[in-house]
Amino acid sequence: MDRLVLDTNQLVEKDWRLRGAAMRLIEKAIELELVSLVVPQIVVDEANNKFRQRLEADVKSMHDATGRVSRLVDSKIQVPTVDIAKQWEKYRSDLDQRLTQLGAKRPGYTAVKHEWLVSKALGSQRPFREKDRGYRDALVWHSVLYDVASTEYQTYLVSENKTDFGDTEGGLHPDLVADLKAIGLDGRVTYVHDLQKFVDETIKPALEKAPTPLTVEAFEELFEKQLDSIIDQLRRAIDKEGLSDLPYELFEGGAYIYQLGLVSAQPTDAYRLDDTSYYTSFDVLVEATFDQTVYAPDAVWLADQLDISGVTHGDSKTTDLDFTLTIPLALEVVTSTEEGEEPEVSVELKEFYGFCPSCRHPILSDSAEHCSGCGRALV
């Protein structure tokens, strides 16, 4: 039975309580004894700490925004009260219960080989970098190396930290490959930068597909019903990853999507999770309209490159750029036949290769010669 090791970035922001669509498929694989889950204690501790930091920051932002709105409308608006300590304790309890439910092993700190850590740090070997940065990543790798990896099964380390764990080709960093060879585990650990990639390439092929109860028409209704959540997830994905072929300066201040429309939706995979729940994935095209505030000096060349117009503020320091893009997404939906159970929707950016210079339609193939939107030649 293979092992799946999660890094902190697979929980933080993406799936705080490990109940997203991808994790539901992994849960199915765990039940079938196809894979077992490992979440090192350092990951649990980091997730708990970052949850409190995020909650404190978001509550502060809520108070600040409410104060500004109150001044605009000349009327005091009540702010919901959030007991941060209570919610933090609840999260810690929820995460602990969920890990127990998933049968996750949580390697701790007692068996850490400190001589190994020191030698890695002094030699600036990954996951360490200059100035001894990377201690927590090193603890994760130590767990993989000494608590999880074996010649009897394959271990998958899922982390978005390509700099410290990965190489330029998407595999393990050479320093980590050397660590494995040194203890006779060459090739027994696979690095994956994204949980969805692990699910698509490892979990889905091992599961039996099933007919989905979710029709395209029902999905379209669900899309409209959960539009705010989908916009928020898409915004966070763009903030984190950017959009292919577009300069990072465009979204430097955060992506602001004020309108999102469904262009097309096509179901791709469906699996039965249990007696009442189903997982269905859709390939989706959406039309997103942005209103991006950028620094005025950047606005000139950004507007020229995107062939859009901008509105410069009175202080001339910033400019608003308004434009629309068609973006390919993968939407995963978990539905239940039980009455009162709301569907869960997870949003992922699909890989694509920039936008057509004529119509801004996404280029979905790296070998495409013509735009699938307007038909014009891609040069």
Order of alpha helices (4+ residues) and beta strands (2+ residues): beta-alpha-beta-alpha-alpha-alpha-alpha-beta-alpha-alpha-beta-alpha-alpha-alpha-beta-beta-alpha-beta-beta-beta
